[in-house]
């Protein structure tokens, strides 16, 4: 195994979930034991970590030394040239003699000489130190964090591909993480920018009026802000807020990473205060448990009624960080506890809080995902809270939350914790529909081509729409979800590859004089159901509508696309995006939209 490049990819979690699971099963079928596989995985990870650590150390030292020496050399040379120029302009021999004597006398005074060095060369040396440290910090921040590559979706010709299918996404981690990058003066990693999560970070004033289903659907059309001869379509979902679900009892198991990597103020200390915020909004008979993991895992708080806040606070205050991370063992322990305390028709949820640095332990992420999927089928859902910077593993945290019928958020401040665990508590914890899929059929007589903005890692095969075994995103009470398509009207100019006309296919003809642009189908399951329900709605051409919510969503989408250097926004400035956001800010009760505008201003600087 140790000479097999495929096994190295498996050990370093560089395979997809399907590839990893298949490869692991193949190894087991060859009479290779779990213990042998785990031992080899641990050895490869340890070797990889050692090589990476040594490389980063060398990079930091080289960058720091080169930056300081080069910058100091340039500054000293500039000073020398200024002095030489000043001397060359002195035409009077007498003045030159007096100046020379004065300079010699003054420099003989050691205090003045020291002051000159401190005020000039000392200042530049300090500048070099600061410059170097800043560059090293930024380089490390980007290089050590883990993000998946996002391949932007392309346009599809309706005559070739009239159907488009995707899963909804209610995660908000990308927006908070992007904000953290910008607040630290660093341009976000492109893999950190998931445009749909930026859009759905904000709530929109969509109405709910669908008594037959827990989700309502709204469709709108307006001019594209990116291409004057194109249109944009908004697909807007609004979830119901049933009182029975919101008032149901909660069984919450906190799974907290207390490893050494969680020691900084923006990790474990922030996390403890965040949980205390949540306790204020839970009912007295709700149950809270705490499982921790580091080198080993364990239960530090048995299931406790929220009414006993003193006991819960005491358990939180005693938490300290230290050791390496064995996240796999912690997840197993947390799900076991959640299962033991399961509340029928209640909220049963594991809340994993970590920087995602699963750097020790014998459990591969493929096994973790298998476990999480199995428990999700038993209605124990997963919420993932990411924290910190430097060793943040965004790709892993997003993946496991997707597989656990859960949601994924990032906490970069106590204000963000308040949004997740207070303002949006029901949205994040009370599921009203699961496995929500959207399928759109475009009318080829009205639409030439289309492109979905964002949702790149949420796209599904068209046949997955009717397959109830295929997982998709869940939606919580009162949640809003927005998806945006740019469409090219029929006959509009767009350069796309063409395929030959098929000889044996027969196409379904659209009704004569139909003015429908598209039809949207929504499929979902009720929280405790195994069979899905479906409803649909059509959008007609000529009925264009744009409100503040639509305009603001387009501003956020433009912001995300521009961060990713997308072709759509190459001719759009941040000032134009700011103007769109500012004029559509609306009521903005919690000032989240105002903060977004401030973020654009920071990025412009």
VOGURO-699395 format. One record per residue (C-alpha): residue in one letter; x, y negated, z negated. Coordinates in steps of 0.05 Angstrom, whole numbers. Example, Ala and Ser with C-alpha at 12.3 -4.5 7.8 and 13.67 -1.06 7.14 Angstrom:
+------+--------+--------+--------+
! type !      u !      v !      w !
+------+--------+--------+--------+
!    A !    246 !     90 !   -156 !
!    S !    273 !     21 !   -143 !
+------+--------+--------+--------+
//
This chain:
+------+--------+--------+--------+
! type !      u !      v !      w !
+------+--------+--------+--------+
!    X !      0 !      0 !      0 !
!    X !     55 !    -49 !    -18 !
!    X !     82 !    -50 !     53 !
!    X !     14 !    -58 !     86 !
!    X !      1 !   -131 !    109 !
!    X !    -74 !   -118 !    104 !
!    X !    -67 !   -100 !     31 !
!    X !    -29 !   -165 !     19 !
!    X !    -87 !   -203 !     50 !
!    X !   -135 !   -163 !      7 !
!    X !    -96 !   -177 !    -57 !
!    X !    -90 !   -252 !    -43 !
!    X !   -165 !   -258 !    -27 !
!    X !   -151 !   -278 !     45 !
!    X !   -205 !   -233 !     74 !
!    X !   -279 !   -249 !     80 !
!    X !   -325 !   -216 !     29 !
!    X !   -348 !   -164 !     79 !
!    X !   -276 !   -148 !    102 !
!    X !   -252 !   -143 !     30 !
!    X !   -308 !    -97 !      7 !
!    X !   -299 !    -52 !     67 !
!    X !   -224 !    -49 !     58 !
!    X !   -231 !    -33 !    -16 !
!    X !   -281 !     23 !     -2 !
!    X !   -234 !     50 !     51 !
!    X !   -177 !     54 !      0 !
!    X !   -222 !     90 !    -50 !
!    X !   -242 !    140 !      3 !
!    X !   -168 !    158 !     11 !
!    X !   -165 !    182 !    -62 !
!    X !   -130 !    119 !    -85 !
!    X !   -155 !    103 !   -155 !
!    X !   -181 !     36 !   -180 !
!    X !   -122 !     33 !   -229 !
!    X !    -71 !     41 !   -172 !
!    X !   -106 !    -13 !   -130 !
!    X !   -110 !    -61 !   -188 !
!    X !    -37 !    -51 !   -208 !
!    X !    -14 !    -66 !   -137 !
!    X !    -60 !   -127 !   -132 !
!    X !    -32 !   -155 !   -197 !
!    X !     40 !   -144 !   -174 !
!    X !     28 !   -179 !   -107 !
!    X !     -7 !   -238 !   -140 !
!    X !     49 !   -246 !   -191 !
!    X !    101 !   -246 !   -135 !
!    X !     61 !   -296 !    -94 !
!    X !     53 !   -342 !   -154 !
!    X !    127 !   -341 !   -169 !
!    X !    146 !   -357 !    -97 !
!    X !     95 !   -413 !    -94 !
!    X !    118 !   -443 !   -160 !
!    X !    191 !   -443 !   -137 !
!    X !    174 !   -474 !    -70 !
!    X !    132 !   -530 !   -102 !
!    X !    188 !   -545 !   -152 !
!    X !    238 !   -552 !    -96 !
!    X !    190 !   -596 !    -56 !
!    X !    179 !   -642 !   -115 !
!    X !    253 !   -649 !   -130 !
!    X !    271 !   -661 !    -58 !
!    X !    216 !   -712 !    -47 !
!    X !    231 !   -749 !   -112 !
!    X !    306 !   -753 !    -98 !
!    X !    298 !   -773 !    -25 !
!    X !    245 !   -825 !    -40 !
!    X !    285 !   -859 !    -95 !
!    X !    352 !   -859 !    -58 !
!    X !    323 !   -883 !      8 !
!    X !    280 !   -937 !    -22 !
!    X !    335 !   -964 !    -67 !
!    X !    385 !   -964 !    -10 !
!    X !    337 !  -1006 !     33 !
!    X !    322 !  -1056 !    -22 !
!    X !    396 !  -1066 !    -40 !
!    X !    413 !  -1076 !     34 !
!    X !    359 !  -1130 !     40 !
!    X !    387 !  -1167 !    -21 !
!    X !    457 !  -1163 !      7 !
!    X !    435 !  -1192 !     74 !
!    X !    399 !  -1250 !     39 !
!    X !    461 !  -1267 !     -1 !
!    X !    505 !  -1263 !     61 !
!    X !    458 !  -1308 !    101 !
!    X !    457 !  -1359 !     45 !
!    X !    532 !  -1362 !     42 !
!    X !    539 !  -1369 !    118 !
!    X !    494 !  -1430 !    118 !
!    X !    538 !  -1467 !     68 !
!    X !    579 !  -1516 !    109 !
!    X !    614 !  -1556 !     56 !
!    X !    679 !  -1525 !     32 !
!    X !    674 !  -1565 !    -32 !
!    X !    602 !  -1541 !    -45 !
!    X !    624 !  -1470 !    -29 !
!    X !    682 !  -1477 !    -78 !
!    X !    636 !  -1504 !   -133 !
!    X !    584 !  -1450 !   -119 !
!    X !    638 !  -1396 !   -120 !
!    X !    665 !  -1421 !   -187 !
!    X !    594 !  -1424 !   -216 !
!    X !    577 !  -1355 !   -192 !
!    X !    642 !  -1327 !   -220 !
!    X !    630 !  -1362 !   -287 !
!    X !    558 !  -1340 !   -293 !
!    X !    572 !  -1268 !   -275 !
!    X !    627 !  -1267 !   -327 !
!    X !    571 !  -1275 !   -377 !
!    X !    549 !  -1204 !   -390 !
!    X !    478 !  -1222 !   -411 !
!    X !    464 !  -1258 !   -346 !
!    X !    495 !  -1202 !   -306 !
!    X !    451 !  -1152 !   -342 !
!    X !    390 !  -1195 !   -331 !
!    X !    405 !  -1200 !   -257 !
!    X !    411 !  -1125 !   -251 !
!    X !    348 !  -1113 !   -291 !
!    X !    306 !  -1165 !   -253 !
!    X !    328 !  -1143 !   -184 !
!    X !    358 !  -1073 !   -177 !
!    X !    323 !  -1049 !   -241 !
!    X !    256 !  -1071 !   -212 !
!    X !    268 !  -1035 !   -147 !
!    X !    292 !   -972 !   -182 !
!    X !    227 !   -973 !   -222 !
!    X !    187 !   -983 !   -159 !
!    X !    222 !   -924 !   -127 !
!    X !    205 !   -882 !   -188 !
!    X !    131 !   -902 !   -184 !
!    X !    128 !   -893 !   -109 !
!    X !    160 !   -824 !   -113 !
!    X !    117 !   -800 !   -171 !
!    X !     53 !   -824 !   -136 !
!    X !     72 !   -788 !    -72 !
!    X !     92 !   -725 !   -109 !
!    X !     26 !   -726 !   -147 !
!    X !    -15 !   -735 !    -83 !
!    X !     23 !   -681 !    -47 !
!    X !     14 !   -632 !   -103 !
!    X !    -59 !   -650 !   -111 !
!    X !    -74 !   -633 !    -39 !
!    X !    -28 !   -573 !    -31 !
!    X !    -46 !   -535 !    -95 !
!    X !   -121 !   -539 !    -90 !
!    X !   -157 !   -486 !    -49 !
!    X !   -207 !   -504 !      5 !
!    X !   -235 !   -464 !     62 !
!    X !   -227 !   -491 !    132 !
!    X !   -292 !   -519 !    161 !
!    X !   -302 !   -513 !    236 !
!    X !   -350 !   -568 !    255 !
!    X !   -411 !   -543 !    292 !
!    X !   -417 !   -559 !    366 !
!    X !   -475 !   -577 !    411 !
!    X !   -519 !   -521 !    438 !
!    X !   -557 !   -524 !    504 !
!    X !   -630 !   -510 !    491 !
!    X !   -639 !   -471 !    555 !
!    X !   -586 !   -422 !    531 !
!    X !   -598 !   -423 !    455 !
!    X !   -667 !   -451 !    437 !
!    X !   -663 !   -422 !    366 !
!    X !   -621 !   -446 !    308 !
!    X !   -623 !   -414 !    238 !
!    X !   -591 !   -433 !    172 !
!    X !   -596 !   -426 !     97 !
!    X !   -613 !   -486 !     54 !
!    X !   -558 !   -515 !      9 !
!    X !   -574 !   -551 !    -57 !
!    X !   -502 !   -553 !    -82 !
!    X !   -474 !   -621 !   -100 !
!    X !   -401 !   -603 !   -117 !
!    X !   -372 !   -632 !    -53 !
!    X !   -397 !   -703 !    -65 !
!    X !   -370 !   -707 !   -137 !
!    X !   -304 !   -676 !   -115 !
!    X !   -297 !   -725 !    -57 !
!    X !   -311 !   -781 !   -106 !
!    X !   -255 !   -755 !   -151 !
!    X !   -206 !   -756 !    -93 !
!    X !   -224 !   -828 !    -74 !
!    X !   -223 !   -853 !   -146 !
!    X !   -152 !   -825 !   -151 !
!    X !   -130 !   -862 !    -88 !
!    X !   -125 !   -799 !    -46 !
!    X !   -161 !   -784 !     19 !
!    X !   -202 !   -720 !     10 !
!    X !   -180 !   -655 !     40 !
!    X !   -225 !   -643 !    100 !
!    X !   -243 !   -575 !     73 !
!    X !   -271 !   -609 !     11 !
!    X !   -321 !   -649 !     52 !
!    X !   -385 !   -610 !     63 !
!    X !   -431 !   -661 !     95 !
!    X !   -496 !   -627 !     74 !
!    X !   -475 !   -629 !      1 !
!    X !   -460 !   -703 !      6 !
!    X !   -530 !   -715 !     34 !
!    X !   -565 !   -671 !    -17 !
!    X !   -529 !   -701 !    -76 !
!    X !   -581 !   -756 !    -74 !
!    X !   -655 !   -748 !    -88 !
!    X !   -705 !   -773 !    -37 !
!    X !   -777 !   -795 !    -46 !
!    X !   -809 !   -738 !     -7 !
!    X !   -881 !   -722 !    -27 !
!    X !   -906 !   -652 !    -43 !
!    X !   -974 !   -634 !    -15 !
!    X !   -973 !   -560 !      2 !
!    X !  -1020 !   -521 !    -45 !
!    X !  -1006 !   -454 !    -10 !
!    X !   -930 !   -454 !    -18 !
!    X !   -879 !   -478 !    -70 !
!    X !   -843 !   -518 !    -16 !
!    X !   -869 !   -574 !     29 !
!    X !   -839 !   -594 !     97 !
!    X !   -833 !   -662 !    129 !
!    X !   -806 !   -676 !    199 !
!    X !   -785 !   -744 !    227 !
!    X !   -751 !   -772 !    289 !
!    X !   -712 !   -836 !    301 !
!    X !   -654 !   -865 !    343 !
!    X !   -585 !   -837 !    332 !
!    X !   -535 !   -883 !    297 !
!    X !   -479 !   -847 !    334 !
!    X !   -502 !   -847 !    406 !
!    X !   -551 !   -899 !    433 !
!    X !   -583 !   -851 !    484 !
!    X !   -596 !   -796 !    433 !
!    X !   -644 !   -782 !    375 !
!    X !   -638 !   -754 !    305 !
!    X !   -688 !   -707 !    272 !
!    X !   -696 !   -702 !    197 !
!    X !   -719 !   -636 !    167 !
!    X !   -739 !   -652 !     96 !
!    X !   -760 !   -602 !     42 !
!    X !   -792 !   -618 !    -25 !
!    X !   -801 !   -566 !    -80 !
!    X !   -860 !   -562 !   -126 !
!    X !   -853 !   -576 !   -201 !
!    X !   -899 !   -524 !   -233 !
!    X !   -909 !   -537 !   -307 !
!    X !   -909 !   -463 !   -324 !
!    X !   -839 !   -455 !   -295 !
!    X !   -811 !   -519 !   -325 !
!    X !   -838 !   -501 !   -394 !
!    X !   -815 !   -428 !   -392 !
!    X !   -765 !   -405 !   -444 !
!    X !   -691 !   -405 !   -426 !
!    X !   -637 !   -354 !   -438 !
!    X !   -571 !   -390 !   -421 !
!    X !   -504 !   -355 !   -427 !
!    X !   -445 !   -403 !   -421 !
!    X !   -383 !   -370 !   -393 !
!    X !   -326 !   -418 !   -409 !
!    X !   -255 !   -416 !   -383 !
!    X !   -209 !   -432 !   -442 !
!    X !   -144 !   -413 !   -407 !
!    X !    -82 !   -457 !   -410 !
!    X !   -101 !   -491 !   -345 !
!    X !   -163 !   -520 !   -379 !
!    X !   -126 !   -561 !   -431 !
!    X !   -127 !   -630 !   -398 !
!    X !   -180 !   -681 !   -420 !
!    X !   -221 !   -675 !   -356 !
!    X !   -230 !   -600 !   -366 !
!    X !   -246 !   -565 !   -432 !
!    X !   -256 !   -628 !   -475 !
!    X !   -303 !   -658 !   -422 !
!    X !   -339 !   -591 !   -416 !
!    X !   -354 !   -587 !   -491 !
!    X !   -385 !   -657 !   -491 !
!    X !   -425 !   -639 !   -428 !
!    X !   -456 !   -578 !   -463 !
!    X !   -475 !   -622 !   -522 !
!    X !   -512 !   -667 !   -473 !
!    X !   -551 !   -608 !   -447 !
!    X !   -573 !   -586 !   -517 !
!    X !   -612 !   -651 !   -525 !
!    X !   -657 !   -631 !   -467 !
!    X !   -672 !   -558 !   -485 !
!    X !   -730 !   -535 !   -528 !
!    X !   -718 !   -510 !   -598 !
!    X !   -735 !   -438 !   -581 !
!    X !   -689 !   -435 !   -520 !
!    X !   -629 !   -389 !   -531 !
!    X !   -556 !   -407 !   -519 !
!    X !   -496 !   -359 !   -520 !
!    X !   -423 !   -373 !   -508 !
!    X !   -373 !   -325 !   -478 !
!    X !   -301 !   -347 !   -468 !
!    X !   -245 !   -318 !   -426 !
!    X !   -170 !   -328 !   -421 !
!    X !   -120 !   -271 !   -430 !
!    X !   -179 !   -233 !   -459 !
!    X !   -254 !   -248 !   -464 !
!    X !   -303 !   -248 !   -521 !
!    X !   -368 !   -274 !   -549 !
!    X !   -357 !   -335 !   -593 !
!    X !   -431 !   -351 !   -602 !
!    X !   -484 !   -296 !   -604 !
!    X !   -553 !   -316 !   -576 !
!    X !   -574 !   -376 !   -619 !
!    X !   -637 !   -418 !   -618 !
!    X !   -624 !   -489 !   -595 !
!    X !   -658 !   -513 !   -659 !
!    X !   -594 !   -491 !   -695 !
!    X !   -551 !   -545 !   -663 !
!    X !   -502 !   -546 !   -722 !
!    X !   -481 !   -474 !   -708 !
!    X !   -475 !   -486 !   -633 !
!    X !   -434 !   -550 !   -643 !
!    X !   -388 !   -514 !   -692 !
!    X !   -374 !   -459 !   -641 !
!    X !   -360 !   -512 !   -587 !
!    X !   -314 !   -553 !   -631 !
!    X !   -272 !   -492 !   -647 !
!    X !   -256 !   -477 !   -575 !
!    X !   -184 !   -487 !   -554 !
!    X !   -148 !   -473 !   -489 !
!    X !    -90 !   -426 !   -482 !
!    X !    -66 !   -364 !   -443 !
!    X !    -77 !   -341 !   -372 !
!    X !   -143 !   -331 !   -338 !
!    X !   -180 !   -265 !   -334 !
!    X !   -244 !   -291 !   -303 !
!    X !   -268 !   -223 !   -280 !
!    X !   -272 !   -194 !   -351 !
!    X !   -309 !   -256 !   -375 !
!    X !   -362 !   -252 !   -320 !
!    X !   -375 !   -179 !   -337 !
!    X !   -384 !   -196 !   -411 !
!    X !   -430 !   -255 !   -396 !
!    X !   -477 !   -217 !   -351 !
!    X !   -481 !   -160 !   -402 !
!    X !   -503 !   -210 !   -455 !
!    X !   -553 !   -243 !   -408 !
!    X !   -583 !   -175 !   -392 !
!    X !   -590 !   -157 !   -466 !
!    X !   -627 !   -222 !   -480 !
!    X !   -668 !   -223 !   -415 !
!    X !   -734 !   -263 !   -420 !
!    X !   -789 !   -237 !   -374 !
!    X !   -817 !   -295 !   -332 !
!    X !   -766 !   -341 !   -363 !
!    X !   -701 !   -374 !   -341 !
!    X !   -643 !   -326 !   -346 !
!    X !   -578 !   -357 !   -324 !
!    X !   -503 !   -350 !   -331 !
!    X !   -468 !   -418 !   -329 !
!    X !   -395 !   -409 !   -308 !
!    X !   -351 !   -469 !   -323 !
!    X !   -280 !   -467 !   -298 !
!    X !   -226 !   -497 !   -253 !
!    X !   -231 !   -431 !   -215 !
!    X !   -159 !   -411 !   -227 !
!    X !   -169 !   -336 !   -232 !
!    X !    -94 !   -323 !   -235 !
!    X !    -90 !   -261 !   -279 !
!    X !   -133 !   -199 !   -282 !
!    X !   -145 !   -137 !   -242 !
!    X !   -213 !   -156 !   -214 !
!    X !   -213 !   -178 !   -142 !
!    X !   -263 !   -230 !   -118 !
!    X !   -296 !   -177 !    -75 !
!    X !   -314 !   -137 !   -138 !
!    X !   -337 !   -201 !   -173 !
!    X !   -383 !   -218 !   -116 !
!    X !   -412 !   -148 !   -116 !
!    X !   -428 !   -154 !   -190 !
!    X !   -458 !   -223 !   -183 !
!    X !   -503 !   -201 !   -125 !
!    X !   -526 !   -140 !   -164 !
!    X !   -546 !   -183 !   -225 !
!    X !   -581 !   -234 !   -180 !
!    X !   -627 !   -179 !   -157 !
!    X !   -647 !   -171 !   -230 !
!    X !   -665 !   -246 !   -234 !
!    X !   -603 !   -266 !   -273 !
!    X !   -579 !   -327 !   -233 !
!    X !   -513 !   -363 !   -234 !
!    X !   -495 !   -436 !   -241 !
!    X !   -422 !   -455 !   -228 !
!    X !   -392 !   -519 !   -257 !
!    X !   -324 !   -538 !   -230 !
!    X !   -276 !   -582 !   -268 !
!    X !   -207 !   -614 !   -263 !
!    X !   -156 !   -623 !   -210 !
!    X !    -90 !   -595 !   -185 !
!    X !   -106 !   -521 !   -187 !
!    X !   -179 !   -528 !   -170 !
!    X !   -206 !   -469 !   -129 !
!    X !   -265 !   -498 !    -92 !
!    X !   -271 !   -442 !    -41 !
!    X !   -277 !   -387 !    -93 !
!    X !   -328 !   -424 !   -136 !
!    X !   -372 !   -441 !    -77 !
!    X !   -371 !   -369 !    -53 !
!    X !   -390 !   -336 !   -119 !
!    X !   -446 !   -387 !   -132 !
!    X !   -475 !   -373 !    -63 !
!    X !   -477 !   -298 !    -77 !
!    X !   -509 !   -307 !   -146 !
!    X !   -574 !   -340 !   -126 !
!    X !   -544 !   -401 !   -158 !
!    X !   -519 !   -472 !   -149 !
!    X !   -451 !   -504 !   -152 !
!    X !   -434 !   -572 !   -181 !
!    X !   -371 !   -609 !   -200 !
!    X !   -363 !   -649 !   -264 !
!    X !   -313 !   -706 !   -259 !
!    X !   -342 !   -749 !   -315 !
!    X !   -392 !   -749 !   -371 !
!    X !   -438 !   -789 !   -326 !
!    X !   -438 !   -732 !   -275 !
!    X !   -451 !   -682 !   -331 !
!    X !   -512 !   -723 !   -351 !
!    X !   -538 !   -720 !   -279 !
!    X !   -529 !   -645 !   -274 !
!    X !   -551 !   -624 !   -343 !
!    X !   -602 !   -679 !   -360 !
!    X !   -630 !   -718 !   -301 !
!    X !   -631 !   -657 !   -254 !
!    X !   -640 !   -603 !   -307 !
!    X !   -702 !   -571 !   -277 !
!    X !   -675 !   -576 !   -207 !
!    X !   -612 !   -538 !   -226 !
!    X !   -640 !   -486 !   -275 !
!    X !   -713 !   -473 !   -256 !
!    X !   -718 !   -435 !   -190 !
!    X !   -785 !   -440 !   -153 !
!    X !   -764 !   -406 !    -88 !
!    X !   -705 !   -363 !    -69 !
!    X !   -672 !   -341 !     -3 !
!    X !   -699 !   -402 !     33 !
!    X !   -684 !   -400 !    107 !
!    X !   -700 !   -449 !    163 !
!    X !   -707 !   -432 !    236 !
!    X !   -719 !   -484 !    290 !
!    X !   -742 !   -472 !    361 !
!    X !   -730 !   -529 !    409 !
!    X !   -774 !   -542 !    469 !
!    X !   -729 !   -537 !    531 !
!    X !   -776 !   -582 !    571 !
!    X !   -764 !   -639 !    520 !
!    X !   -695 !   -627 !    491 !
!    X !   -630 !   -617 !    529 !
!    X !   -583 !   -600 !    471 !
!    X !   -577 !   -605 !    395 !
!    X !   -526 !   -605 !    339 !
!    X !   -537 !   -591 !    265 !
!    X !   -499 !   -639 !    220 !
!    X !   -463 !   -600 !    166 !
!    X !   -486 !   -531 !    140 !
!    X !   -427 !   -499 !    177 !
!    X !   -419 !   -443 !    125 !
!    X !   -494 !   -435 !    117 !
!    X !   -511 !   -416 !    188 !
!    X !   -546 !   -350 !    199 !
!    X !   -557 !   -304 !    258 !
!    X !   -626 !   -315 !    287 !
!    X !   -647 !   -243 !    270 !
!    X !   -629 !   -256 !    197 !
!    X !   -689 !   -302 !    191 !
!    X !   -738 !   -243 !    187 !
!    X !   -690 !   -197 !    149 !
!    X !   -709 !   -200 !     75 !
!    X !   -644 !   -166 !     56 !
!    X !   -603 !   -226 !     80 !
!    X !   -586 !   -275 !     24 !
!    X !   -599 !   -350 !     29 !
!    X !   -601 !   -411 !    -16 !
!    X !   -650 !   -423 !    -73 !
!    X !   -688 !   -486 !    -90 !
!    X !   -705 !   -512 !   -159 !
!    X !   -765 !   -549 !   -187 !
!    X !   -772 !   -618 !   -155 !
!    X !   -710 !   -610 !   -111 !
!    X !   -705 !   -644 !    -44 !
!    X !   -665 !   -616 !     14 !
!    X !   -648 !   -654 !     78 !
!    X !   -620 !   -629 !    144 !
!    X !   -605 !   -673 !    203 !
!    X !   -600 !   -655 !    277 !
!    X !   -575 !   -700 !    333 !
!    X !   -613 !   -682 !    396 !
!    X !   -602 !   -700 !    469 !
!    X !   -669 !   -714 !    504 !
!    X !   -684 !   -675 !    567 !
!    X !   -643 !   -701 !    625 !
!    X !   -595 !   -737 !    578 !
!    X !   -521 !   -734 !    594 !
!    X !   -478 !   -683 !    558 !
!    X !   -421 !   -641 !    583 !
!    X !   -430 !   -570 !    560 !
!    X !   -406 !   -503 !    588 !
!    X !   -458 !   -470 !    632 !
!    X !   -477 !   -397 !    641 !
!    X !   -505 !   -366 !    704 !
!    X !   -580 !   -358 !    709 !
!    X !   -600 !   -290 !    683 !
!    X !   -628 !   -242 !    734 !
!    X !   -673 !   -198 !    691 !
!    X !   -695 !   -244 !    634 !
!    X !   -764 !   -272 !    628 !
!    X !   -774 !   -337 !    590 !
!    X !   -836 !   -357 !    551 !
!    X !   -867 !   -416 !    584 !
!    X !   -885 !   -476 !    542 !
!    X !   -958 !   -498 !    542 !
!    X !   -974 !   -546 !    599 !
!    X !   -968 !   -619 !    578 !
!    X !   -942 !   -600 !    509 !
!    X !   -910 !   -659 !    475 !
!    X !   -878 !   -618 !    420 !
!    X !   -802 !   -628 !    412 !
!    X !   -792 !   -570 !    365 !
!    X !   -823 !   -523 !    315 !
!    X !   -793 !   -510 !    246 !
!    X !   -806 !   -445 !    208 !
!    X !   -791 !   -438 !    134 !
!    X !   -783 !   -370 !    102 !
!    X !   -774 !   -359 !     26 !
!    X !   -787 !   -311 !    -31 !
!    X !   -821 !   -328 !    -96 !
!    X !   -773 !   -320 !   -156 !
!    X !   -795 !   -250 !   -175 !
!    X !   -814 !   -225 !   -105 !
!    X !   -778 !   -179 !    -57 !
!    X !   -821 !   -196 !      4 !
!    X !   -818 !   -264 !     37 !
!    X !   -871 !   -314 !     58 !
!    X !   -869 !   -361 !    118 !
!    X !   -900 !   -425 !    143 !
!    X !   -885 !   -472 !    201 !
!    X !   -895 !   -543 !    227 !
!    X !   -883 !   -577 !    294 !
!    X !   -855 !   -645 !    311 !
!    X !   -883 !   -684 !    370 !
!    X !   -845 !   -734 !    412 !
!    X !   -862 !   -807 !    412 !
!    X !   -879 !   -810 !    338 !
!    X !   -815 !   -841 !    313 !
!    X !   -808 !   -860 !    240 !
!    X !   -752 !   -884 !    196 !
!    X !   -754 !   -905 !    122 !
!    X !   -701 !   -922 !     70 !
!    X !   -690 !   -850 !     53 !
!    X !   -678 !   -830 !    126 !
!    X !   -630 !   -889 !    137 !
!    X !   -592 !   -875 !     72 !
!    X !   -585 !   -801 !     89 !
!    X !   -556 !   -821 !    157 !
!    X !   -507 !   -868 !    123 !
!    X !   -483 !   -812 !     77 !
!    X !   -478 !   -764 !    136 !
!    X !   -437 !   -816 !    174 !
!    X !   -391 !   -824 !    114 !
!    X !   -378 !   -749 !    110 !
!    X !   -368 !   -742 !    185 !
!    X !   -318 !   -800 !    185 !
!    X !   -279 !   -769 !    127 !
!    X !   -273 !   -707 !    171 !
!    X !   -251 !   -748 !    232 !
!    X !   -312 !   -723 !    270 !
!    X !   -321 !   -745 !    343 !
!    X !   -391 !   -771 !    326 !
!    X !   -365 !   -827 !    283 !
!    X !   -300 !   -845 !    320 !
!    X !   -330 !   -912 !    341 !
!    X !   -364 !   -926 !    275 !
!    X !   -331 !   -967 !    220 !
!    X !   -337 !   -959 !    145 !
!    X !   -366 !  -1029 !    144 !
!    X !   -423 !  -1006 !    189 !
!    X !   -435 !   -946 !    144 !
!    X !   -435 !   -991 !     83 !
!    X !   -485 !  -1038 !    116 !
!    X !   -532 !   -979 !    130 !
!    X !   -528 !   -955 !     58 !
!    X !   -536 !  -1024 !     28 !
!    X !   -599 !  -1042 !     66 !
!    X !   -631 !   -974 !     50 !
!    X !   -611 !   -970 !    -23 !
!    X !   -683 !   -976 !    -46 !
!    X !   -703 !   -972 !   -120 !
!    X !   -642 !   -931 !   -140 !
!    X !   -665 !   -916 !   -212 !
!    X !   -601 !   -883 !   -234 !
!    X !   -553 !   -926 !   -192 !
!    X !   -526 !   -867 !   -153 !
!    X !   -535 !   -902 !    -86 !
!    X !   -501 !   -964 !   -112 !
!    X !   -442 !   -921 !   -134 !
!    X !   -438 !   -892 !    -64 !
!    X !   -432 !   -962 !    -35 !
!    X !   -376 !   -977 !    -85 !
!    X !   -342 !   -912 !    -62 !
!    X !   -342 !   -938 !     10 !
!    X !   -310 !  -1003 !    -14 !
!    X !   -256 !   -964 !    -50 !
!    X !   -241 !   -923 !     12 !
!    X !   -237 !   -985 !     55 !
!    X !   -183 !  -1013 !      9 !
+------+--------+--------+--------+
//
